[in-house]
Amino acid sequence: MASKRGARTIQRQCRSSFFPTENRGQNPSLSSPIATARFRLPIGEDRHSIPPGRERGVPSESHRLPLRDLPVHAEREQQATDPNLIWIKNDRFHSTNPTRHDELATTAPLHSNHVVSHGCGGFPTVSRFHPRAPHVVAMTSTALLTLATIWWASGDPEAIAAPATAPPLPSTTPIATATSRLSAAVAPPRSSPTEERKLASEVRRLVLNARNGKGSLKGTDIAVSIRACDDGPGPGREIVAINDDLPLLPASNMKVIATGAALDVLGPDFAFETRVRETDGTFVVIGDGDPSLADPSFFSSLTYRDAEGEQQELDEEAILSFWADAIAEAAPPDGRVTILVDDSVFERRLWNDGTNGRDGWNPEDRLRGFSAEVAGLNFHRNTIHFRPRSSGGTRPDWNDMRPRLDSMLRSAKNDSSISSKEQTAWILRSPESDRLTFKGKVKPPKKGRPVAPLEVTIHDPAMQFLKVLADRVRSRGITVERIGRTTNGRAQTGRDIGPVVRMPIAPIVEHCNEASQNLYAESLLKRSVHESTGRPGSWKDANATVRRIARKRIGDDAVDLLEGTYFDDGSGLSRRNRVTAAFLTAWLDSFHDDPRLQTIFVESLARGGEEGSLESRFQKWDGRSARVDAKSGYLSGVSCLSGFVTDKSGRRWAFSVLCNGFKGSSRPAKQLQEAIVTAIADLAAS
């Protein structure tokens, strides 16, 4: 394999779902609003009534229910399959039918689980590298599709201008095959009007029974839109329309809007790039809004070879070492450096507190990983992981910290205690600082089992990263005279030193939708705003940006479809978001009609019964040959499901089922959603 001198490449080739050996909540009964144990977490109460909308097809004597005084539990979707314990060796990779070659896999729009074998061979390495470089990077056989590329800039400008050619992929069906097959195939037949009328009647019956029955959905606002994706450009014909123009809270269904907007604006070949640039002894870390930098979900399954040829896991310390080594080597003779960060690609507003501190994200969630701050330079999901252990003294030991920063440990207060029976440990942090207090009780772990981690978000992620990097540089004998922030790092001349970390958009979009990762959705949305406006990506500009993209994608129908909608964030955490079911299906259909983005967008959604937030759903489809690719969403009193049903001939339907205002469990809403999607699958089988 030809390789540019001085280049390093890290790739993940094959898509697979993988899970940590330990991912359990430590204390499900803990009630503190700022506890960080890993279990169902509070989203909080809502104080906004659902805007009035037109009832269509669903008579009801029930009054509209404002979303207030609702249960405060919520599923933390982004953690459902989130392998974040990077220091636990994980060799268990889960893949449903990895070598499936049935009729659905070969004739329908393809999903990468069906076209890429997960047995990807050995560990091809970069064949040539800078002779002074201490490591050679290798590719893991269980890696995901083209996840990360790191170029090593050895001071040679050509090494940056012409990066190394990536090692050849194993012999598998390429992703492009899905698109080429679709374009070459004969257009699938339409479903008959009679069958479509039967579907509409069945869905109306299901909604009537759910909304007017005795269950927890009585009086709930339910909106349904089902659209056939076979009408060419423009929104497909709407087969089912029940309250489809009623603006409702979408919860995590906002992620299909954020990821779609990013793909539209940035393009399928876009990649985030994080780099360090040196000018006259000043080193500037330039962020690009990449949410995946040192995310354990990605890097825990990547490896590199160290100077002794030993295979090592690529984690946050390896990335820090690459840059710290490069800064130490490029430092002036006196060994004194200044390290700055430029995160101006995004606004300085790091957390969505709504209007005047109200109506945005729930402040009680601010320390939880799913509600981390969003910065122009993100690192380790903008969280710190601790593994508290019982020690020989009276206080637990909290020294196991990732990423480690001794100064933060020294300033932390330890109010925790050891217990032989209870595990209630949690971490307190004031919103505008990183001073920590360890709380609760730590129970000795069971023999042979690792200590479960606790995570807490950090304040000002870019500066926190700079502190950690400066700490690693000092450990190499270099004096860091100053760290700080700049806004003109991108405009400065100079040379790139160390690796340029390049992350393609495809795996980021996939992880965002499949694992429901909030930080990824917000970063994609803000990066789209920056690309569209030339200004720092901001929530303030999000609504106008999404509306412009929607008008371009949907066409003239967008004027009516956008009525009553509002796009306040990318993740769906904000209670200011409003969408309609009709808009969501038109938005989804626009990606079915887009040969450039169809495959990457559809495959980013979780496959029903197989992966991500839908792994435990659609398990019993009684031999139905259709498949569902969709995004779920849940907040207190809100449950939504939007996506596609595709049959074996390639026919596809976009659907959206939005439920707002119920009390108690989300189970009845999920059952209704699954019944409606099953009815679409029955239409597909007709």
C-alpha positions in Angstrom: 0.0 0.0 0.0 1.4 3.4 -1.0 1.5 5.8 1.9 2.6 9.4 2.1 5.7 9.8 4.2 4.8 10.8 7.7 1.2 9.7 7.6 -0.8 7.7 10.0 -4.2 6.3 9.4 -6.8 4.9 11.7 -10.0 3.4 10.2 -13.0 1.5 11.4 -14.3 -0.5 8.5 -17.3 -2.6 9.5 -20.5 -1.7 11.2 -21.4 -3.7 14.3 -23.2 -3.1 17.5 -21.0 -3.6 20.5 -21.7 -3.4 24.2 -19.5 -3.1 27.3 -19.2 -5.8 29.8 -20.5 -3.5 32.5 -23.1 -0.8 31.9 -25.4 -0.9 34.9 -26.8 1.8 37.1 -25.4 1.8 40.6 -28.5 2.9 42.5 -31.9 3.0 40.7 -33.5 4.3 43.9 -31.3 7.4 44.2 -33.6 10.5 44.0 -31.1 13.3 44.0 -31.6 15.5 40.9 -27.8 15.7 40.3 -26.9 12.0 40.9 -24.8 10.5 38.2 -25.6 6.8 38.5 -26.5 5.2 35.2 -30.2 4.5 35.1 -33.5 6.3 34.2 -33.0 9.9 34.8 -35.3 12.9 35.4 -36.1 15.2 32.6 -38.4 17.3 34.8 -41.7 19.0 34.5 -43.1 21.0 31.6 -45.1 24.2 31.9 -46.3 24.7 28.4 -49.6 23.7 26.9 -49.6 22.0 23.6 -50.5 24.5 20.9 -54.1 24.1 19.6 -54.4 22.1 16.4 -57.1 20.7 14.1 -58.5 17.4 15.0 -58.9 15.3 11.9 -60.4 11.9 11.9 -60.3 11.3 15.7 -63.4 12.4 17.5 -62.9 12.7 21.2 -64.7 14.1 24.2 -61.5 14.6 26.0 -60.0 18.0 26.7 -56.5 18.8 25.7 -54.0 18.2 28.4 -51.2 20.7 29.1 -47.9 19.0 29.6 -47.5 19.9 33.3 -47.1 18.0 36.5 -46.0 15.0 34.6 -43.9 12.1 35.9 -40.3 13.2 36.0 -38.7 9.9 34.9 -37.3 9.6 31.4 -35.4 7.1 29.4 -31.8 8.1 28.8 -31.8 6.9 25.2 -28.3 7.9 24.4 -27.0 5.4 27.0 -29.1 2.5 25.9 -26.2 0.9 23.9 -23.5 3.3 24.8 -20.2 1.4 25.3 -18.5 4.0 27.4 -16.3 1.9 29.7 -13.2 2.2 27.6 -10.9 0.8 30.2 -12.8 -2.5 30.4 -11.5 -4.8 27.7 -14.5 -5.6 25.5 -14.3 -8.6 23.1 -18.1 -9.1 22.8 -19.4 -7.8 19.5 -23.0 -8.2 18.7 -24.4 -8.5 15.2 -27.7 -9.9 14.1 -27.3 -12.1 11.0 -23.9 -10.6 10.0 -23.7 -12.7 6.8 -27.3 -12.5 5.8 -27.8 -12.8 2.0 -31.6 -13.3 1.7 -33.9 -11.7 -0.8 -34.4 -8.7 1.4 -30.7 -8.0 1.7 -30.1 -8.2 -2.0 -33.1 -6.5 -3.5 -34.2 -3.9 -1.0 -32.4 -0.6 -0.3 -29.4 -2.1 1.6 -28.4 -1.7 5.2 -24.8 -2.1 6.0 -25.5 -5.0 8.4 -26.6 -6.9 5.4 -23.7 -6.1 3.0 -20.6 -6.0 5.1 -19.3 -9.1 6.8 -18.2 -8.4 10.3 -15.2 -10.8 10.0 -12.9 -8.3 8.4 -9.6 -10.1 8.5 -6.5 -9.2 10.4 -4.7 -6.0 11.2 -3.2 -4.3 8.1 -0.9 -1.5 9.1 0.4 1.7 7.5 3.4 0.5 5.5 5.5 3.6 5.8 5.7 6.2 8.5 7.9 9.0 9.7 11.1 7.4 11.1 10.9 9.5 14.2 7.3 8.7 14.9 6.9 6.6 18.0 3.9 4.6 16.9 2.5 2.7 13.9 -1.3 2.7 13.8 -3.2 -0.4 13.0 -6.8 -1.2 12.1 -8.9 -3.4 14.2 -10.8 -6.2 12.5 -14.0 -5.3 14.3 -13.9 -1.6 13.4 -16.8 0.4 12.1 -17.1 1.9 8.6 -14.4 4.5 8.0 -14.6 6.0 11.5 -11.5 8.0 12.0 -8.4 9.0 10.1 -5.4 10.6 11.8 -2.7 12.2 9.6 0.7 12.6 11.2 2.2 16.0 10.1 5.9 15.7 10.6 6.6 19.3 9.7 6.4 18.5 6.0 3.6 20.6 4.4 3.0 18.0 1.8 2.2 15.5 4.5 -0.9 17.5 5.3 -1.8 18.5 1.7 -1.6 14.9 0.5 -2.6 12.5 3.3 -1.8 8.9 3.2 -3.9 6.5 1.1 -6.0 4.5 3.5 -5.2 0.7 3.8 -7.4 -1.3 1.4 -10.8 -2.4 2.7 -11.4 -6.1 2.9 -13.3 -7.7 0.1 -16.9 -6.8 0.9 -19.9 -5.2 -0.9 -19.2 -1.5 -0.8 -21.8 0.9 0.6 -22.1 2.5 -2.8 -23.6 -0.7 -4.1 -26.8 0.1 -2.3 -27.3 3.3 -4.2 -26.2 2.0 -7.6 -28.6 -1.0 -7.2 -31.5 1.3 -6.4 -30.8 3.6 -9.3 -30.5 0.7 -11.7 -33.5 -1.2 -10.5 -37.0 -1.0 -11.9 -39.2 1.3 -9.7 -41.1 -0.8 -7.2 -44.9 -1.0 -7.8 -47.3 1.2 -5.9 -49.5 -0.3 -3.2 -53.2 -0.5 -4.4 -55.7 2.2 -3.4 -57.8 -0.5 -1.7 -54.9 -1.6 0.5 -54.0 1.9 1.4 -57.6 2.6 2.4 -57.5 -0.5 4.6 -54.3 0.8 6.2 -55.9 4.2 6.9 -58.9 2.6 8.5 -56.8 0.3 10.7 -54.6 3.1 11.9 -57.6 5.2 12.7 -59.1 2.4 14.7 -55.9 1.9 16.6 -55.6 5.6 17.5 -59.3 5.8 18.5 -59.0 2.8 20.8 -55.8 4.2 22.4 -57.0 7.7 22.9 -60.5 7.1 24.0 -60.0 3.9 26.0 -59.3 3.3 29.6 -55.5 3.3 29.3 -52.9 6.0 30.1 -53.3 7.4 26.5 -56.8 8.6 27.2 -56.9 12.3 26.2 -53.4 12.1 24.8 -52.6 14.2 21.8 -51.7 11.7 19.1 -50.6 12.6 15.6 -49.9 10.2 12.8 -48.7 10.7 9.2 -47.8 7.9 6.8 -46.5 8.8 3.4 -45.7 6.7 0.4 -42.2 7.3 -0.9 -42.9 6.4 -4.5 -44.1 9.7 -6.1 -40.8 11.1 -7.3 -39.5 14.5 -6.2 -41.5 16.4 -3.6 -43.4 14.9 -0.7 -45.0 11.6 -1.4 -48.8 11.2 -1.1 -50.0 11.0 2.4 -51.9 7.8 3.0 -52.8 8.4 6.7 -53.2 11.9 8.2 -54.5 12.0 11.8 -53.8 15.4 13.5 -50.8 15.5 11.2 -50.7 19.3 11.3 -50.7 19.5 15.1 -47.4 21.0 16.4 -46.1 18.7 19.2 -42.9 18.0 21.1 -40.7 15.6 19.1 -38.3 14.6 21.9 -35.4 12.7 20.2 -37.1 12.7 16.8 -35.4 16.1 16.5 -32.3 14.1 15.7 -33.5 13.1 12.3 -33.9 16.8 11.5 -30.4 17.7 12.9 -28.6 14.9 11.2 -30.5 15.4 7.9 -29.7 19.1 8.0 -26.0 18.4 8.5 -25.9 15.9 5.7 -27.6 18.4 3.4 -25.4 21.4 4.2 -22.1 19.6 4.8 -22.4 16.8 2.4 -21.7 13.0 2.7 -18.0 13.5 2.2 -17.5 16.1 5.0 -15.1 15.3 7.8 -14.5 17.2 11.1 -10.8 18.1 11.5 -9.1 18.9 14.8 -5.6 20.1 14.6 -2.7 21.9 16.5 -1.0 24.8 14.7 2.3 26.3 15.8 3.5 29.9 15.2 6.6 31.3 16.9 6.3 29.1 20.0 2.5 29.5 20.4 0.5 26.4 19.8 -3.2 26.7 19.0 -5.6 23.8 19.2 -8.2 24.5 16.5 -11.6 22.8 17.1 -14.1 22.0 14.4 -17.0 21.0 16.5 -16.3 17.3 16.3 -18.4 15.6 19.0 -16.5 12.3 18.7 -13.0 13.3 19.7 -11.8 10.7 22.2 -15.4 9.4 22.6 -15.0 5.9 24.2 -17.8 4.6 22.0 -15.5 4.9 19.0 -11.9 4.7 20.2 -12.2 1.7 22.5 -12.2 -0.7 19.6 -9.3 1.0 17.7 -5.6 0.0 18.2 -2.2 1.3 17.3 1.3 -0.1 17.7 3.7 1.6 20.0 7.5 2.0 19.5 8.1 -1.5 20.6 5.6 -2.9 18.1 3.1 -3.8 20.9 -0.6 -3.4 20.0 -2.2 -0.8 22.2 -5.8 0.4 22.6 -6.4 3.9 21.2 -8.0 5.9 24.0 -8.0 9.5 25.2 -4.5 9.2 26.7 -3.1 8.1 23.4 -4.5 11.1 21.6 -3.2 13.4 24.2 0.2 11.8 24.0 0.4 12.3 20.2 -0.2 16.1 20.6 1.9 16.5 23.8 4.8 14.7 22.1 4.5 16.9 19.0 4.4 20.1 21.1 7.4 19.1 23.2 9.4 18.3 20.0 8.5 21.6 18.4 9.0 23.7 21.5 11.6 26.6 21.3 15.1 25.9 22.7 14.2 27.6 26.0 11.4 25.0 26.5 8.7 27.7 27.1 5.4 27.6 25.2 2.0 29.1 25.2 -1.0 26.8 24.4 -4.3 28.3 23.2 -7.6 26.9 22.0 -9.8 28.3 19.2 -13.3 26.9 19.6 -14.9 29.9 17.8 -16.6 27.6 15.2 -19.4 27.5 17.8 -20.9 30.2 20.0 -19.8 30.7 23.6 -23.3 29.7 24.8 -22.5 26.2 25.8 -25.7 25.0 27.3 -29.3 25.6 26.1 -31.0 27.4 28.9 -33.8 28.6 26.7 -35.1 32.2 26.7 -34.0 34.2 29.7 -32.9 31.0 31.4 -36.3 29.4 30.9 -38.0 26.9 28.6 -34.8 25.2 27.4 -33.1 22.2 28.9 -33.9 21.1 32.4 -31.3 22.6 34.8 -31.6 19.6 37.0 -30.0 17.5 34.3 -27.0 19.8 33.8 -24.5 17.3 35.4 -25.7 14.3 33.6 -23.8 13.0 30.6 -26.8 13.2 28.2 -27.0 17.0 29.0 -23.3 17.9 28.5 -22.2 21.3 27.3 -21.6 21.7 23.6 -18.3 23.3 22.5 -16.3 24.0 19.4 -13.8 21.6 20.8 -15.3 18.6 22.5 -13.3 15.8 24.2 -14.4 12.6 25.9 -18.1 13.5 25.4 -17.4 16.5 27.7 -17.6 14.3 30.7 -15.2 12.8 33.3 -15.5 9.2 34.5 -14.7 8.1 38.0 -14.5 4.7 39.5 -14.8 5.0 43.3 -13.4 2.2 45.3 -13.6 1.3 49.0 -10.2 1.7 50.6 -8.5 0.8 53.8 -9.6 4.1 55.4 -13.0 5.6 56.2 -13.3 7.4 52.8 -13.6 5.9 49.4 -10.8 6.3 46.9 -11.8 8.5 43.9 -8.4 8.6 42.2 -9.4 6.5 39.2 -10.4 9.4 36.9 -10.6 9.5 33.0 -9.3 11.8 31.6 -7.1 12.4 34.6 -6.3 15.9 35.9 -4.6 15.9 39.3 -5.3 19.6 40.0 -9.1 18.8 39.8 -8.7 15.8 42.1 -6.7 17.9 44.6 -9.4 20.6 44.7 -12.3 18.1 45.0 -14.1 17.6 48.4 -14.7 14.0 49.5 -18.0 13.8 51.5 -18.6 10.1 50.5 -18.4 7.1 52.8 -18.0 3.4 52.6 -20.9 1.0 53.1 -21.1 -2.7 53.1 -24.7 -2.7 51.8 -25.5 0.4 49.8 -24.2 1.9 46.6 -25.4 5.5 46.3 -22.3 7.4 45.2 -22.8 10.5 43.1 -20.9 13.7 42.2 -21.9 17.3 42.8 -20.6 20.2 40.7 -21.7 23.8 40.6 -22.9 24.7 37.1 -20.3 27.3 36.3 -17.2 25.6 37.8 -15.4 22.3 37.8 -15.0 22.1 41.6 -16.3 18.6 42.5 -17.8 17.1 45.7 -18.0 13.4 46.0 -21.2 12.3 47.7 -23.0 9.1 48.8 -21.9 5.7 49.8 -19.5 3.3 48.0 -20.0 -0.4 48.3 -17.1 -2.8 47.7 -17.5 -4.5 44.3 -18.3 -8.1 44.0 -15.3 -10.3 43.5 -14.2 -10.5 39.9 -16.4 -7.6 38.7 -15.0 -4.2 37.7 -16.1 -1.1 39.5 -18.9 0.6 37.6 -18.0 4.2 36.6 -19.8 7.4 37.4 -19.7 10.2 35.0 -20.2 13.9 35.5 -20.2 16.7 32.9 -17.6 19.4 32.8 -17.9 23.2 32.4 -16.2 24.9 29.4 -15.0 21.7 27.7 -12.5 23.5 25.5 -10.6 25.0 28.4 -10.9 21.8 30.4 -9.2 20.0 27.5 -6.5 22.6 27.3 -5.8 22.1 31.0 -5.4 18.4 30.5 -3.2 18.8 27.4 -1.0 21.4 29.2 -0.6 18.9 32.1 0.7 16.2 29.6 3.0 18.7 28.0 4.5 19.7 31.4 5.1 16.1 32.2 7.5 16.1 29.2 9.7 18.8 30.8 8.2 21.7 28.9 7.2 25.0 30.7 3.7 26.0 29.7 3.7 29.7 30.5 0.1 30.4 29.6 -3.1 28.7 28.4 -6.0 30.6 27.0 -8.6 31.2 24.3 -8.2 32.8 20.9 -10.7 33.4 18.0 -8.2 33.8 15.1 -6.4 30.5 15.2 -7.9 29.5 11.8 -6.6 32.6 10.2 -3.1 32.3 11.5 -0.2 31.2 9.4 2.0 28.5 10.7 2.4 24.8 10.5 0.3 21.9 11.7 2.1 19.8 14.2 1.1 16.4 15.5 -1.9 14.5 14.2 -4.8 16.1 12.4 -7.7 14.1 13.7 -10.2 13.7 10.9 -13.7 12.2 11.6 -16.0 11.5 8.6 -19.6 12.6 9.0 -21.1 9.2 8.3 -20.3 7.4 11.5 -21.2 10.5 13.5 -24.6 10.7 12.0 -25.1 6.9 12.5 -24.0 7.0 16.2 -26.2 10.1 16.7 -29.4 8.4 15.4 -28.8 4.8 16.4 -27.6 5.5 20.0 -29.6 8.8 20.3 -26.5 10.8 21.3 -27.5 14.3 22.3 -24.0 15.9 22.1 -23.7 14.6 18.5 -27.0 16.0 17.5 -26.2 19.5 18.9 -22.8 19.5 17.3 -24.1 18.5 13.9 -26.8 21.2 14.1 -24.4 24.0 15.2 -21.9 22.9 12.5 -24.6 23.2 9.9 -25.5 26.7 11.2 -21.8 27.7 11.0 -21.5 26.4 7.4 -24.8 28.1 6.4 -24.2 31.5 8.0 -20.5 31.9 8.3 -21.1 32.8 11.9 -20.3 30.7 15.0 -22.8 27.9 15.1 -25.6 28.8 17.6 -29.0 27.7 18.8 -30.2 31.3 18.1 -29.8 30.7 14.3 -31.0 27.1 14.4 -34.6 27.7 13.6 -34.0 29.9 10.6 -31.3 27.6 9.3 -33.5 24.4 9.5 -36.4 26.3 7.8 -34.2 27.3 4.9 -32.9 23.8 4.4 -36.5 22.4 4.7 -37.8 24.8 2.0 -35.0 23.8 -0.3 -35.5 20.1 0.2 -39.3 19.9 0.3 -40.2 22.6 -2.1 -43.4 24.7 -2.3 -45.2 22.4 0.1 -42.8 23.4 2.9 -44.7 26.6 3.5 -47.7 24.8 4.8 -45.7 22.0 6.4 -43.6 24.3 8.5 -46.6 26.2 9.9 -46.5 25.9 13.7 -43.0 24.3 13.9 -40.1 25.6 15.8 -36.6 24.1 16.0 -34.8 25.1 19.2 -32.1 22.5 19.4 -30.8 19.3 17.7 -31.3 16.7 20.4 -34.9 17.2 21.4 -34.1 18.0 25.0 -35.6 21.5 24.7 -39.3 21.9 25.5 -39.5 24.7 23.0 -39.3 22.4 20.0 -42.5 21.9 18.0 -42.9 19.7 14.9 -45.8 18.1 13.0 -46.1 14.5 11.9 -46.7 15.7 8.3 -43.5 17.7 8.3 -41.5 14.8 9.7 -42.7 12.4 7.0 -42.1 15.0 4.2 -38.6 15.6 5.6 -37.9 11.8 5.7 -39.3 11.4 2.2 -36.9 14.1 0.9 -34.0 11.9 1.8 -35.5 8.8 0.2 -35.7 10.9 -3.0 -32.1 12.1 -2.7 -29.7 9.6 -4.3 -26.7 11.4 -2.8 -27.9 11.1 0.8 -30.5 8.3 0.8 -28.2 5.4 1.8 -26.2 7.2 4.5 -29.4 8.7 6.0 -31.6 5.6 6.1 -28.8 3.4 7.4 -28.1 5.8 10.2 -31.4 5.0 11.8 -31.7 2.2 14.3 -33.0 -1.1 12.8 -36.0 -2.4 14.6 -35.3 -5.5 16.6 -31.6 -5.4 16.0 -29.7 -2.3 17.2 -29.6 0.9 19.1 -32.6 2.3 20.8 -34.9 -0.1 18.8 -33.1 -3.3 19.6 -35.7 -4.5 22.1 -38.6 -3.4 19.9 -40.2 -5.1 16.9 -38.9 -8.5 18.1 -42.0 -10.4 17.0 -43.0 -9.6 13.5 -44.2 -13.1 12.7 -42.1 -13.6 9.7 -42.8 -10.3 8.0 -40.3 -9.6 5.3 -40.4 -5.8 5.7 -38.0 -3.9 7.9 -38.2 -0.8 10.0 -35.5 1.9 10.3 -36.5 4.6 12.7 -35.7 7.0 15.5 -37.5 6.9 18.8 -37.9 9.7 21.2 -38.9 10.1 24.8 -39.3 12.8 27.4 -41.7 12.9 30.4 -45.2 12.6 28.9 -43.8 12.4 25.3 -43.1 9.4 23.2 -42.5 9.5 19.4 -41.4 7.2 16.6 -40.5 8.3 13.1 -38.8 6.5 10.3 -39.2 4.1 7.3 -40.8 0.8 6.6 -39.2 -0.9 3.5 -40.5 -4.1 1.9 -38.5 -6.7 0.0 -39.3 -5.2 -3.4 -37.9 -1.8 -2.4 -41.2 0.0 -1.7 -40.8 2.4 1.2 -43.2 4.3 3.5 -42.2 7.2 5.8 -44.1 7.3 9.0 -44.3 9.5 12.2 -46.3 8.7 15.3 -46.2 11.5 18.0 -47.8 11.1 21.4 -47.8 14.0 23.8 -49.5 14.6 27.2 -49.8 11.1 28.7 -49.2 10.3 32.3 -47.4 7.4 33.7 -45.5 4.8 31.6 -44.6 5.2 28.0 -45.4 1.6 27.3 -48.9 2.1 25.9 -47.6 4.8 23.5 -44.9 2.4 22.3 -47.4 -0.3 21.8 -49.5 2.0 19.7 -46.5 3.0 17.6 -45.5 -0.6 17.0 -49.0 -1.6 16.1 -49.2 1.2 13.5 -45.8 0.3 12.0 -46.9 -3.4 11.9 -50.0 -2.3 10.0 -47.7 -0.6 7.4 -45.7 -3.9 7.2 -48.9 -5.8 6.5 -49.6 -3.3 3.7 -46.1 -4.1 2.4 -46.9 -7.8 2.4 -50.1 -7.3 0.4 
